[in-house]
Amino acid sequence: MRPTAVAVPDGEGLARWASTIVLLGLASVVYPQAIQRIYAARSGRTLTHSFAIMTFMPLTTTFVVMLIGLAAIPRFEGLGVLEKDTVMPLLLGQWGATGSLAMIAAVVVFLGALAAIMSTADSVLLSLGSVVAVDLMGRPGRAVETTRLGKRVGIAVMVVAVALAWRPQIDLWRLIELKLELLIQCVPAFLLAIHWKKLDARSTLAGLVVGTVFAGGAALLGQKRIAGIHVGVIGLALNLAVVVALAGFAARRRHVSP
């Protein structure tokens, strides 16, 4: 039904695939809620066990999502861009219509998907509230007022997010791309900092600003890719160039200083 889906990609198509792999591979490991769980781990052993499980869980979960998409292709033709994001409820509706037992199973699957979504949203909001209250506003981390402030921030963000989601303008995949293109700008602050002791805070912040401004500005102008490469990946390249140049310059200055 879709021969173009299995056709050999051209040069730009290969660049787009490579860019997508880089975007997903790097941005997905700097999720704020995942990093916060590292700090919240009870012990190093607990953290090791958790990460061992998390290494294989995405393979299972994404495989199921891929199968849902493949199952929807022959069943729903002519769906619009935004309508394609509703294929899972449509499939559950068809399944539930086949009998009472199927209806119960469809409801259980729907509740499981909803629970997974809410779990991720909850972690993101808690992490964001903590970042704003503790890191940006300098409140003490263990104070009750800090927790309340973080919750207020989370509630405010949730209200805005619900208002924006009520009338969706872009599809789910584009939202994921935008999220990852911003998240990937945090890669030098975490992955590069682990291996390069000369990296300093000012250089990291400068690179983060340059990469974010480029990726965000391009997205606002409606530019998704350049020669098949995501603007967020190009922004990361600029980010890294600024970080390496400024950190190297700062290291040389410290070396020659009396």
C-alpha positions in Angstrom: 0.0 0.0 0.0 2.9 2.3 0.6 5.8 1.3 -1.7 7.7 4.6 -1.0 8.0 3.4 2.7 10.4 0.6 1.6 12.2 2.4 -1.3 15.9 3.0 -1.1 16.3 6.6 0.2 18.3 9.2 -1.8 21.1 11.2 -0.4 18.9 13.6 1.5 16.8 10.7 2.8 20.0 9.1 4.2 21.0 12.4 5.8 17.5 12.6 7.4 17.7 9.1 8.8 21.2 9.7 10.2 20.1 13.0 11.7 17.1 11.3 13.3 19.3 8.6 14.8 21.6 11.3 16.3 18.7 13.4 17.5 17.0 10.5 19.3 20.2 8.8 20.5 21.7 11.9 22.1 18.6 13.9 23.3 16.9 10.9 24.8 19.7 10.4 27.4 19.5 13.9 28.9 15.8 13.9 29.9 15.6 16.0 33.0 13.4 13.5 34.9 15.8 10.7 34.1 18.8 12.6 35.3 16.9 13.7 38.5 16.3 10.0 39.3 20.1 9.5 39.2 20.4 12.0 42.1 17.4 10.4 43.9 18.7 6.8 43.8 19.0 5.2 47.2 22.3 3.7 46.3 24.7 3.0 43.5 23.5 -0.6 43.3 19.9 0.5 43.0 20.8 2.9 40.3 22.7 0.2 38.4 19.7 -2.2 38.5 17.4 0.5 37.3 19.6 1.5 34.4 20.0 -2.2 33.5 16.3 -2.5 33.1 15.9 0.9 31.4 18.4 -0.2 28.7 16.1 -2.8 27.3 12.6 -1.3 28.1 12.6 1.2 25.2 13.2 -1.7 22.8 10.0 -3.4 24.0 7.8 -0.3 24.3 8.8 1.2 20.9 8.4 -2.1 19.2 4.8 -2.3 20.4 4.1 1.3 19.2 5.6 0.4 15.8 3.3 -2.7 15.5 0.3 -0.4 16.3 1.3 1.9 13.5 1.8 -1.0 11.1 -1.6 -2.5 12.0 -3.3 0.9 11.4 -2.0 1.4 7.8 -4.3 -1.1 6.0 -7.3 -0.2 8.3 -7.4 3.6 8.1 -6.7 5.2 4.8 -6.8 8.9 3.9 -6.3 10.2 7.4 -5.0 13.8 7.8 -1.8 14.8 9.5 -3.4 15.4 12.9 -5.9 12.5 12.5 -3.0 10.0 12.2 -2.2 10.6 15.9 -5.6 9.1 16.8 -5.0 5.6 15.3 -4.6 3.9 18.7 -8.0 4.9 20.0 -9.5 4.0 16.6 -7.9 0.5 16.8 -9.1 0.1 20.3 -12.6 1.1 19.2 -12.6 -1.5 16.5 -11.3 -4.2 18.8 -13.8 -3.4 21.6 -16.7 -3.6 19.2 -16.0 -7.3 18.6 -17.3 -8.4 22.0 -17.6 -7.8 25.7 -14.3 -9.4 26.6 -12.5 -7.4 23.9 -14.2 -4.2 25.2 -12.8 -4.8 28.7 -9.3 -5.6 27.3 -9.5 -2.4 25.2 -10.3 -0.3 28.2 -7.4 -1.9 30.2 -5.0 -1.1 27.3 -6.3 2.5 27.1 -5.9 3.0 30.9 -2.4 1.6 30.7 -1.4 4.0 27.9 -3.0 6.9 29.9 -1.1 5.9 33.0 2.2 5.8 31.1 1.5 9.3 29.7 0.6 10.7 33.1 3.7 9.1 34.7 6.0 10.9 32.2 4.1 14.2 32.5 4.3 14.0 36.3 8.0 13.4 36.3 8.6 16.3 33.8 6.5 18.7 35.8 8.2 17.7 39.1 11.6 18.1 37.6 10.7 21.5 36.0 9.3 22.8 39.3 12.5 21.7 41.1 14.8 23.3 38.5 12.9 26.6 38.7 12.6 26.7 42.5 16.1 25.5 43.4 18.4 26.2 40.5 16.9 29.4 39.1 15.4 31.0 42.2 18.0 29.7 44.7 15.5 28.3 47.2 16.7 25.7 49.7 16.1 22.2 48.3 14.6 20.6 51.4 12.3 23.5 52.5 8.5 23.0 52.5 8.0 26.4 50.7 10.4 25.3 48.0 8.2 22.2 47.4 5.1 24.3 47.3 6.7 26.8 44.8 7.7 23.9 42.6 4.2 22.5 42.6 2.8 26.0 41.7 5.2 26.1 38.7 4.1 22.7 37.6 0.4 23.6 37.9 0.9 26.8 35.8 2.8 25.0 33.1 0.2 22.3 33.0 -2.6 24.8 32.5 -0.8 26.4 29.6 0.0 23.0 28.1 -3.6 21.9 28.3 -4.7 25.1 26.6 -2.2 24.6 23.8 -3.1 20.9 23.4 -6.9 21.7 23.2 -6.4 22.9 19.6 -3.4 21.0 18.2 -1.7 22.7 15.3 1.1 20.2 14.6 1.3 16.4 14.8 2.8 14.4 17.6 6.0 13.5 15.7 6.7 17.2 15.1 6.2 17.9 18.8 8.7 15.1 19.6 11.2 16.6 17.2 10.9 20.1 18.7 11.3 18.7 22.2 14.4 16.7 21.2 16.0 19.6 19.2 15.9 21.7 22.4 17.0 18.8 24.7 19.9 17.9 22.6 21.5 21.3 23.4 22.1 20.0 26.9 24.4 17.2 25.7 27.7 19.2 26.2 26.6 20.0 29.8 26.3 16.4 30.7 28.0 14.0 28.2 31.0 16.2 27.3 31.5 17.4 30.9 31.9 13.8 32.1 34.9 13.2 29.9 36.5 16.7 29.6 37.8 18.2 32.8 38.7 21.5 31.2 35.0 22.3 30.5 33.8 25.3 32.4 30.4 26.7 33.2 30.6 29.9 31.1 31.6 28.1 28.0 28.9 25.5 28.5 26.2 28.2 29.0 27.4 30.2 25.9 27.2 27.1 23.7 23.8 26.2 25.1 22.5 29.7 24.3 23.9 29.6 20.8 22.5 26.2 20.0 19.1 26.9 21.5 18.7 30.3 19.7 19.6 28.7 16.4 17.4 25.7 16.7 14.5 27.7 18.3 14.8 30.5 15.7 14.8 28.1 12.8 11.8 26.3 14.2 9.9 29.6 14.6 10.7 30.4 11.0 9.3 27.1 9.9 12.6 25.5 9.0 12.7 21.9 10.0 15.8 20.6 8.3 18.7 21.8 6.2 19.9 19.3 3.5 18.0 16.6 5.4 19.7 17.4 8.8 17.5 18.6 11.7 18.1 22.2 12.8 18.6 20.9 16.3 21.5 18.7 15.2 23.0 21.6 13.4 22.5 23.7 16.5 24.3 21.1 18.6 27.3 21.3 16.2 27.4 25.1 16.7 26.9 24.5 20.4 29.9 22.1 20.6 32.0 24.4 18.5 31.4 27.4 20.8 32.0 25.2 23.9 35.2 23.7 22.7 36.6 27.1 21.4 35.7 29.0 24.6 36.7 26.3 27.0 40.0 25.8 25.2 40.7 29.5 25.2 39.9 29.7 28.9 42.1 26.8 29.7 45.1 28.4 27.8 44.5 31.6 29.7 44.6 29.8 33.0 47.7 28.0 31.9 49.7 31.2 31.1 48.4 33.2 34.0 51.1 33.9 36.7 
